[in-house]
Amino acid sequence: LRLSGMVHTIILASEDRYIGRCIFKLRESKTWEIGAFIDPAYWRKGYATEVCCRLIEFAFNDGDAKTIQARIDSKNEPSIELFKSLGFRKDCEILQDGGEDTELWYVLDRVQEK
């Protein structure tokens, strides 16, 4: 990852090639938002999973996050499945564009150690 504010560039190191971008931002105290946008030529190769896993690890370990959020278009099944596989749960649905589109909010809460 090459850091550049809230939006970060994803570079495939083996080819030194831009393959997408990710969002990683502090929304409010101890709540982070993440997301990944991968070039279609690189879909289904595990890059979004790798990026999101690293962002989750950073948010919980270095960012002191209690909660991580992801906003997903309701029609984007691969992203929904990705975040479910990472342990996120659906928190709410928000109608967009006069009810034409639905945005889903998924959340992952920090597991408290006992």
Contacts in CASP RR format, 6 or more apart in sequence:
PFRMAT RR
TARGET T0000
AUTHOR 0000-0000-0000
METHOD contacts of the structure
MODEL  1
LRLSGMVHTIILASEDRYIGRCIFKLRESKTWEIGAFIDPAYWRKGYATE
VCCRLIEFAFNDGDAKTIQARIDSKNEPSIELFKSLGFRKDCEILQDGGE
DTELWYVLDRVQEK
1 8 0 8 1.000
1 9 0 8 1.000
1 10 0 8 1.000
1 11 0 8 1.000
1 22 0 8 1.000
1 51 0 8 1.000
1 54 0 8 1.000
2 8 0 8 1.000
2 9 0 8 1.000
2 11 0 8 1.000
5 25 0 8 1.000
6 23 0 8 1.000
6 24 0 8 1.000
6 25 0 8 1.000
7 21 0 8 1.000
7 22 0 8 1.000
7 23 0 8 1.000
8 21 0 8 1.000
8 22 0 8 1.000
8 23 0 8 1.000
8 24 0 8 1.000
9 18 0 8 1.000
9 20 0 8 1.000
9 21 0 8 1.000
10 18 0 8 1.000
10 19 0 8 1.000
10 20 0 8 1.000
10 21 0 8 1.000
10 22 0 8 1.000
10 36 0 8 1.000
10 38 0 8 1.000
10 47 0 8 1.000
10 51 0 8 1.000
11 17 0 8 1.000
11 18 0 8 1.000
11 19 0 8 1.000
12 18 0 8 1.000
12 19 0 8 1.000
12 42 0 8 1.000
12 47 0 8 1.000
18 39 0 8 1.000
19 38 0 8 1.000
19 39 0 8 1.000
19 41 0 8 1.000
19 42 0 8 1.000
19 47 0 8 1.000
20 36 0 8 1.000
20 37 0 8 1.000
20 38 0 8 1.000
20 39 0 8 1.000
20 42 0 8 1.000
21 36 0 8 1.000
21 37 0 8 1.000
22 34 0 8 1.000
22 35 0 8 1.000
22 36 0 8 1.000
22 37 0 8 1.000
22 51 0 8 1.000
22 52 0 8 1.000
22 55 0 8 1.000
23 33 0 8 1.000
23 34 0 8 1.000
23 35 0 8 1.000
23 36 0 8 1.000
24 32 0 8 1.000
24 33 0 8 1.000
24 34 0 8 1.000
24 35 0 8 1.000
24 55 0 8 1.000
24 58 0 8 1.000
24 59 0 8 1.000
25 32 0 8 1.000
25 33 0 8 1.000
26 32 0 8 1.000
27 33 0 8 1.000
27 69 0 8 1.000
30 64 0 8 1.000
30 65 0 8 1.000
30 66 0 8 1.000
30 67 0 8 1.000
31 65 0 8 1.000
31 66 0 8 1.000
31 67 0 8 1.000
31 68 0 8 1.000
31 69 0 8 1.000
32 55 0 8 1.000
32 59 0 8 1.000
32 63 0 8 1.000
32 65 0 8 1.000
32 67 0 8 1.000
32 68 0 8 1.000
32 69 0 8 1.000
33 68 0 8 1.000
33 69 0 8 1.000
33 70 0 8 1.000
33 71 0 8 1.000
34 52 0 8 1.000
34 55 0 8 1.000
34 56 0 8 1.000
34 59 0 8 1.000
34 68 0 8 1.000
34 69 0 8 1.000
34 70 0 8 1.000
35 52 0 8 1.000
35 55 0 8 1.000
35 70 0 8 1.000
35 71 0 8 1.000
36 47 0 8 1.000
36 48 0 8 1.000
36 51 0 8 1.000
36 52 0 8 1.000
38 47 0 8 1.000
38 48 0 8 1.000
43 78 0 8 1.000
44 78 0 8 1.000
48 79 0 8 1.000
48 82 0 8 1.000
49 82 0 8 1.000
49 85 0 8 1.000
49 86 0 8 1.000
52 82 0 8 1.000
52 83 0 8 1.000
52 86 0 8 1.000
53 86 0 8 1.000
55 68 0 8 1.000
56 68 0 8 1.000
56 86 0 8 1.000
56 108 0 8 1.000
59 65 0 8 1.000
59 68 0 8 1.000
60 68 0 8 1.000
60 110 0 8 1.000
65 110 0 8 1.000
66 109 0 8 1.000
66 110 0 8 1.000
67 107 0 8 1.000
67 108 0 8 1.000
67 109 0 8 1.000
67 110 0 8 1.000
68 88 0 8 1.000
68 107 0 8 1.000
68 108 0 8 1.000
69 91 0 8 1.000
69 105 0 8 1.000
69 106 0 8 1.000
69 107 0 8 1.000
70 79 0 8 1.000
70 83 0 8 1.000
70 88 0 8 1.000
70 105 0 8 1.000
70 106 0 8 1.000
70 107 0 8 1.000
70 108 0 8 1.000
71 103 0 8 1.000
71 104 0 8 1.000
71 105 0 8 1.000
72 79 0 8 1.000
72 80 0 8 1.000
72 83 0 8 1.000
72 103 0 8 1.000
72 104 0 8 1.000
72 105 0 8 1.000
72 106 0 8 1.000
73 79 0 8 1.000
73 101 0 8 1.000
73 102 0 8 1.000
73 103 0 8 1.000
73 104 0 8 1.000
74 80 0 8 1.000
74 93 0 8 1.000
74 101 0 8 1.000
74 102 0 8 1.000
74 103 0 8 1.000
74 104 0 8 1.000
75 101 0 8 1.000
80 104 0 8 1.000
80 106 0 8 1.000
83 106 0 8 1.000
83 108 0 8 1.000
84 106 0 8 1.000
86 108 0 8 1.000
87 108 0 8 1.000
88 106 0 8 1.000
88 107 0 8 1.000
88 108 0 8 1.000
89 106 0 8 1.000
89 107 0 8 1.000
89 108 0 8 1.000
90 104 0 8 1.000
90 105 0 8 1.000
90 106 0 8 1.000
91 105 0 8 1.000
91 106 0 8 1.000
91 107 0 8 1.000
92 104 0 8 1.000
92 105 0 8 1.000
93 102 0 8 1.000
93 103 0 8 1.000
93 104 0 8 1.000
93 105 0 8 1.000
94 102 0 8 1.000
94 103 0 8 1.000
94 104 0 8 1.000
94 105 0 8 1.000
95 101 0 8 1.000
95 102 0 8 1.000
95 103 0 8 1.000
96 102 0 8 1.000
96 103 0 8 1.000
END
